[in-house]
Amino acid sequence: MNRAKILVADDIKQNVKLLRVILTASDYNVIEAYDGEEALDKASSENPDLILLDIMMPKITGYEVCQKLREDEKTKNIPIIIITALHEMDDRIKGIEAGADDFISKPFNKAELLARVRSLLRMRQITTKKDDVQVLESILSELAEGVIITDGKWKIRNINQTARELLNIREADIRNIDLLSYLSNQKLSLPLDTITNTREKNTNFQVSSSNAQPTFHLNARMTKLFDEQENMIGATLVLRKEK
């Protein structure tokens, strides 16, 4: 599993080193920046998962860095925690207006800092997954082939319109069946056990749909995904109507 990458931006080296010790001990990768300009450069080139940003820095203040990050398409969604010795409400409002997601006051509590980091990373992961799903669904909808994506237990996670039409699967039925249950009711050119139990990554076979009139034949290609322990974690079935 990839470790989250955190950019720490502070002009005081002792602060950066302290944060590095805390974050690396919690299994995060740390990138360092010592002024506002370097923070912007590192945010763009390194694409961190989260930024810990000091306010009082030379060249460009933390407020300005935050605002520029939010204006840049590449960095606008990176969570930003401002770490500051400023306690006035006006300072926090200014940070919110610049686009900060959270604040930690100096001197900070280690447990609180890590809790806020974990919370923002978790929220970003959820948002990213939603975005990924939308992109995937958009791509699948444009394909001429039928495509079905399952998890490691053959539960259908994504199916495009072409696959639904080729296999005559209603959208309402997708929640109630897994791919194996569906294939077990079709005429296959290979035994279902062979298709499901083979350790080969790719398996080609034919499906004769029994739910469509007239019956037609589909060329199918099953691709399985395995983890490092050789456990199946997902599968993709691509269907093409035989010409």
DAWO-V166974 format. One record per residue. N is the residue number from 1. RES is the residue in three letters. SS is DSSP state (hx for helix, st for strand, lp for the rest). PHI is phi in radians with two decimals (NA if undefined). PSI is psi in degrees with one decimal (NA if undefined). Layout:
n:N res:RES ss:SS phi:PHI psi:PSI
n:N res:RES ss:SS phi:PHI psi:PSI
This chain:
n:1 res:MET ss:lp phi:NA psi:132.9
n:2 res:ASN ss:lp phi:-1.25 psi:137.8
n:3 res:ARG ss:lp phi:-1.42 psi:142.6
n:4 res:ALA ss:lp phi:-1.14 psi:143.9
n:5 res:LYS ss:st phi:-1.85 psi:124.2
n:6 res:ILE ss:st phi:-2.09 psi:127.3
n:7 res:LEU ss:st phi:-1.60 psi:123.8
n:8 res:VAL ss:st phi:-1.89 psi:119.1
n:9 res:ALA ss:st phi:-2.08 psi:113.6
n:10 res:ASP ss:lp phi:-2.80 psi:138.1
n:11 res:ASP ss:lp phi:-1.41 psi:-9.4
n:12 res:ILE ss:lp phi:-1.70 psi:114.5
n:13 res:LYS ss:hx phi:-1.08 psi:-35.8
n:14 res:GLN ss:hx phi:-1.09 psi:-36.2
n:15 res:ASN ss:hx phi:-1.16 psi:-42.0
n:16 res:VAL ss:hx phi:-1.11 psi:-44.7
n:17 res:LYS ss:hx phi:-1.12 psi:-39.3
n:18 res:LEU ss:hx phi:-1.09 psi:-46.1
n:19 res:LEU ss:hx phi:-1.14 psi:-36.6
n:20 res:ARG ss:hx phi:-1.06 psi:-45.3
n:21 res:VAL ss:hx phi:-1.06 psi:-45.4
n:22 res:ILE ss:hx phi:-1.13 psi:-45.0
n:23 res:LEU ss:hx phi:-1.30 psi:-41.6
n:24 res:THR ss:hx phi:-1.16 psi:-32.1
n:25 res:ALA ss:hx phi:-1.15 psi:-22.6
n:26 res:SER ss:lp phi:-1.74 psi:16.9
n:27 res:ASP ss:lp phi:1.27 psi:32.0
n:28 res:TYR ss:lp phi:-1.79 psi:148.3
n:29 res:ASN ss:st phi:-1.48 psi:139.2
n:30 res:VAL ss:st phi:-2.10 psi:132.7
n:31 res:ILE ss:st phi:-1.98 psi:140.2
n:32 res:GLU ss:st phi:-1.93 psi:142.6
n:33 res:ALA ss:st phi:-2.47 psi:142.2
n:34 res:TYR ss:lp phi:-2.05 psi:6.8
n:35 res:ASP ss:lp phi:-2.77 psi:173.5
n:36 res:GLY ss:hx phi:-1.10 psi:-40.9
n:37 res:GLU ss:hx phi:-1.15 psi:-42.4
n:38 res:GLU ss:hx phi:-1.14 psi:-35.6
n:39 res:ALA ss:hx phi:-1.08 psi:-42.6
n:40 res:LEU ss:hx phi:-1.13 psi:-43.0
n:41 res:ASP ss:hx phi:-1.10 psi:-45.5
n:42 res:LYS ss:hx phi:-1.19 psi:-37.1
n:43 res:ALA ss:hx phi:-1.09 psi:-38.2
n:44 res:SER ss:hx phi:-1.32 psi:-42.6
n:45 res:SER ss:hx phi:-1.44 psi:-31.7
n:46 res:GLU ss:hx phi:-1.70 psi:-17.6
n:47 res:ASN ss:lp phi:0.84 psi:62.1
n:48 res:PRO ss:lp phi:-1.18 psi:160.3
n:49 res:ASP ss:lp phi:-1.45 psi:-18.9
n:50 res:LEU ss:st phi:-2.83 psi:151.9
n:51 res:ILE ss:st phi:-2.19 psi:129.3
n:52 res:LEU ss:st phi:-1.78 psi:116.9
n:53 res:LEU ss:st phi:-2.17 psi:122.5
n:54 res:ASP ss:st phi:-1.40 psi:151.1
n:55 res:ILE ss:lp phi:-1.46 psi:-52.0
n:56 res:MET ss:lp phi:-1.50 psi:87.9
n:57 res:MET ss:lp phi:-2.22 psi:153.2
n:58 res:PRO ss:lp phi:-1.26 psi:163.5
n:59 res:LYS ss:lp phi:1.26 psi:-63.0
n:60 res:ILE ss:lp phi:-2.38 psi:130.7
n:61 res:THR ss:lp phi:-1.26 psi:165.2
n:62 res:GLY ss:hx phi:-1.06 psi:-35.1
n:63 res:TYR ss:hx phi:-1.05 psi:-47.6
n:64 res:GLU ss:hx phi:-1.15 psi:-39.6
n:65 res:VAL ss:hx phi:-1.04 psi:-48.0
n:66 res:CYS ss:hx phi:-1.01 psi:-46.6
n:67 res:GLN ss:hx phi:-1.11 psi:-42.8
n:68 res:LYS ss:hx phi:-1.16 psi:-37.5
n:69 res:LEU ss:hx phi:-1.09 psi:-39.4
n:70 res:ARG ss:hx phi:-1.26 psi:-22.9
n:71 res:GLU ss:hx phi:-1.47 psi:-16.1
n:72 res:ASP ss:lp phi:-1.60 psi:125.5
n:73 res:GLU ss:lp phi:-1.00 psi:-34.0
n:74 res:LYS ss:lp phi:-1.28 psi:-29.8
n:75 res:THR ss:lp phi:-2.05 psi:2.1
n:76 res:LYS ss:lp phi:-1.14 psi:-23.1
n:77 res:ASN ss:lp phi:-1.76 psi:4.6
n:78 res:ILE ss:lp phi:-1.28 psi:125.7
n:79 res:PRO ss:st phi:-1.08 psi:139.1
n:80 res:ILE ss:st phi:-2.21 psi:124.3
n:81 res:ILE ss:st phi:-1.90 psi:122.1
n:82 res:ILE ss:st phi:-1.55 psi:126.1
n:83 res:ILE ss:st phi:-1.88 psi:117.4
n:84 res:THR ss:st phi:-2.53 psi:151.9
n:85 res:ALA ss:lp phi:-1.55 psi:-5.0
n:86 res:LEU ss:lp phi:-1.41 psi:132.2
n:87 res:HIS ss:lp phi:-2.02 psi:-4.6
n:88 res:GLU ss:lp phi:-1.22 psi:144.3
n:89 res:MET ss:hx phi:-1.07 psi:-36.0
n:90 res:ASP ss:hx phi:-1.05 psi:-36.3
n:91 res:ASP ss:hx phi:-1.16 psi:-39.5
n:92 res:ARG ss:hx phi:-1.22 psi:-39.5
n:93 res:ILE ss:hx phi:-1.07 psi:-40.8
n:94 res:LYS ss:hx phi:-1.08 psi:-39.3
n:95 res:GLY ss:hx phi:-1.14 psi:-41.1
n:96 res:ILE ss:hx phi:-1.10 psi:-44.2
n:97 res:GLU ss:hx phi:-1.11 psi:-30.9
n:98 res:ALA ss:hx phi:-1.32 psi:-18.3
n:99 res:GLY ss:lp phi:2.02 psi:13.1
n:100 res:ALA ss:lp phi:-1.19 psi:146.4
n:101 res:ASP ss:lp phi:-1.63 psi:-27.1
n:102 res:ASP ss:st phi:-2.80 psi:168.7
n:103 res:PHE ss:st phi:-2.35 psi:145.3
n:104 res:ILE ss:st phi:-2.29 psi:130.3
n:105 res:SER ss:st phi:-1.60 psi:141.6
n:106 res:LYS ss:lp phi:-1.46 psi:142.2
n:107 res:PRO ss:lp phi:-1.26 psi:138.7
n:108 res:PHE ss:lp phi:-1.66 psi:157.2
n:109 res:ASN ss:lp phi:-1.60 psi:127.8
n:110 res:LYS ss:hx phi:-0.99 psi:-47.1
n:111 res:ALA ss:hx phi:-1.11 psi:-40.9
n:112 res:GLU ss:hx phi:-1.14 psi:-43.4
n:113 res:LEU ss:hx phi:-1.00 psi:-50.5
n:114 res:LEU ss:hx phi:-1.13 psi:-35.9
n:115 res:ALA ss:hx phi:-1.12 psi:-41.5
n:116 res:ARG ss:hx phi:-1.20 psi:-38.1
n:117 res:VAL ss:hx phi:-1.09 psi:-48.5
n:118 res:ARG ss:hx phi:-1.07 psi:-41.0
n:119 res:SER ss:hx phi:-1.09 psi:-46.9
n:120 res:LEU ss:hx phi:-1.20 psi:-37.6
n:121 res:LEU ss:hx phi:-1.13 psi:-38.8
n:122 res:ARG ss:hx phi:-1.13 psi:-42.0
n:123 res:MET ss:hx phi:-1.14 psi:-38.5
n:124 res:ARG ss:hx phi:-1.17 psi:-38.3
n:125 res:GLN ss:hx phi:-1.10 psi:-41.8
n:126 res:ILE ss:hx phi:-1.10 psi:-44.4
n:127 res:THR ss:hx phi:-1.11 psi:-42.8
n:128 res:THR ss:hx phi:-1.09 psi:-41.6
n:129 res:LYS ss:hx phi:-1.08 psi:-41.1
n:130 res:LYS ss:hx phi:-1.10 psi:-43.1
n:131 res:ASP ss:hx phi:-1.10 psi:-42.5
n:132 res:ASP ss:hx phi:-1.09 psi:-40.6
n:133 res:VAL ss:hx phi:-1.11 psi:-42.5
n:134 res:GLN ss:hx phi:-1.12 psi:-41.4
n:135 res:VAL ss:hx phi:-1.13 psi:-45.2
n:136 res:LEU ss:hx phi:-1.06 psi:-45.7
n:137 res:GLU ss:hx phi:-1.11 psi:-36.2
n:138 res:SER ss:hx phi:-1.14 psi:-42.0
n:139 res:ILE ss:hx phi:-1.14 psi:-46.3
n:140 res:LEU ss:hx phi:-1.08 psi:-35.6
n:141 res:SER ss:hx phi:-1.17 psi:-21.5
n:142 res:GLU ss:lp phi:-1.56 psi:-10.0
n:143 res:LEU ss:lp phi:-1.40 psi:141.7
n:144 res:ALA ss:lp phi:-1.34 psi:-27.2
n:145 res:GLU ss:lp phi:-1.39 psi:155.6
n:146 res:GLY ss:st phi:-1.40 psi:134.2
n:147 res:VAL ss:st phi:-2.30 psi:130.6
n:148 res:ILE ss:st phi:-2.19 psi:132.0
n:149 res:ILE ss:st phi:-2.06 psi:130.6
n:150 res:THR ss:st phi:-2.12 psi:167.6
n:151 res:ASP ss:st phi:-1.56 psi:-170.5
n:152 res:GLY ss:lp phi:-1.21 psi:-11.1
n:153 res:LYS ss:lp phi:-1.91 psi:17.6
n:154 res:TRP ss:lp phi:1.26 psi:11.5
n:155 res:LYS ss:st phi:-1.27 psi:130.3
n:156 res:ILE ss:st phi:-1.23 psi:121.6
n:157 res:ARG ss:st phi:-1.78 psi:-36.3
n:158 res:ASN ss:st phi:-2.49 psi:140.8
n:159 res:ILE ss:st phi:-2.59 psi:129.7
n:160 res:ASN ss:lp phi:-1.54 psi:171.0
n:161 res:GLN ss:hx phi:-1.07 psi:-37.6
n:162 res:THR ss:hx phi:-1.06 psi:-44.1
n:163 res:ALA ss:hx phi:-1.12 psi:-40.1
n:164 res:ARG ss:hx phi:-1.08 psi:-40.3
n:165 res:GLU ss:hx phi:-1.25 psi:-41.7
n:166 res:LEU ss:hx phi:-1.13 psi:-37.6
n:167 res:LEU ss:hx phi:-1.76 psi:1.0
n:168 res:ASN ss:lp phi:0.99 psi:46.3
n:169 res:ILE ss:lp phi:-1.76 psi:124.1
n:170 res:ARG ss:lp phi:-1.34 psi:146.3
n:171 res:GLU ss:hx phi:-1.03 psi:-34.9
n:172 res:ALA ss:hx phi:-1.18 psi:-23.0
n:173 res:ASP ss:hx phi:-1.44 psi:-17.2
n:174 res:ILE ss:hx phi:-1.05 psi:-36.7
n:175 res:ARG ss:hx phi:-1.21 psi:-21.4
n:176 res:ASN ss:hx phi:-1.76 psi:-5.5
n:177 res:ILE ss:lp phi:-2.29 psi:152.5
n:178 res:ASP ss:st phi:-1.82 psi:169.9
n:179 res:LEU ss:hx phi:-1.11 psi:-39.3
n:180 res:LEU ss:hx phi:-1.12 psi:-40.7
n:181 res:SER ss:hx phi:-1.05 psi:-40.1
n:182 res:TYR ss:hx phi:-1.21 psi:-47.7
n:183 res:LEU ss:hx phi:-1.11 psi:-28.3
n:184 res:SER ss:lp phi:-1.13 psi:-18.7
n:185 res:ASN ss:lp phi:-1.71 psi:4.6
n:186 res:GLN ss:lp phi:-1.90 psi:160.6
n:187 res:LYS ss:st phi:-1.50 psi:117.4
n:188 res:LEU ss:st phi:-1.98 psi:147.3
n:189 res:SER ss:lp phi:-1.34 psi:-14.5
n:190 res:LEU ss:lp phi:-2.17 psi:149.2
n:191 res:PRO ss:lp phi:-1.03 psi:142.6
n:192 res:LEU ss:hx phi:-1.04 psi:-37.5
n:193 res:ASP ss:hx phi:-1.06 psi:-37.5
n:194 res:THR ss:hx phi:-1.13 psi:-43.2
n:195 res:ILE ss:hx phi:-1.12 psi:-42.3
n:196 res:THR ss:hx phi:-1.43 psi:-32.5
n:197 res:ASN ss:hx phi:-1.65 psi:-14.3
n:198 res:THR ss:lp phi:-1.09 psi:143.8
n:199 res:ARG ss:lp phi:-1.59 psi:2.0
n:200 res:GLU ss:lp phi:-1.19 psi:144.6
n:201 res:LYS ss:lp phi:-1.19 psi:-42.6
n:202 res:ASN ss:st phi:-2.06 psi:137.3
n:203 res:THR ss:st phi:-2.36 psi:125.7
n:204 res:ASN ss:st phi:-1.80 psi:137.5
n:205 res:PHE ss:st phi:-2.77 psi:178.8
n:206 res:GLN ss:st phi:-2.07 psi:148.0
n:207 res:VAL ss:st phi:-2.09 psi:127.6
n:208 res:SER ss:st phi:-1.85 psi:106.4
n:209 res:SER ss:lp phi:-1.19 psi:125.4
n:210 res:SER ss:lp phi:-1.67 psi:-3.4
n:211 res:ASN ss:lp phi:-1.69 psi:-7.5
n:212 res:ALA ss:lp phi:-1.92 psi:148.4
n:213 res:GLN ss:lp phi:-2.21 psi:123.3
n:214 res:PRO ss:lp phi:-1.29 psi:161.3
n:215 res:THR ss:lp phi:-1.14 psi:139.8
n:216 res:PHE ss:lp phi:-2.36 psi:163.8
n:217 res:HIS ss:st phi:-1.84 psi:139.6
n:218 res:LEU ss:st phi:-2.09 psi:136.2
n:219 res:ASN ss:st phi:-1.48 psi:127.0
n:220 res:ALA ss:st phi:-2.12 psi:144.9
n:221 res:ARG ss:st phi:-2.31 psi:115.3
n:222 res:MET ss:st phi:-1.68 psi:125.8
n:223 res:THR ss:st phi:-2.08 psi:123.7
n:224 res:LYS ss:st phi:-1.81 psi:146.6
n:225 res:LEU ss:st phi:-1.93 psi:132.0
n:226 res:PHE ss:st phi:-2.10 psi:148.0
n:227 res:ASP ss:lp phi:-1.51 psi:-174.1
n:228 res:GLU ss:lp phi:-1.13 psi:-23.3
n:229 res:GLN ss:lp phi:-1.62 psi:11.6
n:230 res:GLU ss:lp phi:1.18 psi:22.4
n:231 res:ASN ss:lp phi:-1.55 psi:137.1
n:232 res:MET ss:st phi:-1.24 psi:129.0
n:233 res:ILE ss:st phi:-1.98 psi:-3.7
n:234 res:GLY ss:st phi:3.05 psi:167.2
n:235 res:ALA ss:st phi:-2.64 psi:151.9
n:236 res:THR ss:st phi:-2.18 psi:131.8
n:237 res:LEU ss:st phi:-2.02 psi:120.8
n:238 res:VAL ss:st phi:-1.89 psi:130.1
n:239 res:LEU ss:st phi:-2.10 psi:134.1
n:240 res:ARG ss:st phi:-2.28 psi:133.5
n:241 res:LYS ss:st phi:-1.26 psi:130.5
n:242 res:GLU ss:lp phi:-1.19 psi:131.1
n:243 res:LYS ss:lp phi:-1.50 psi:NA
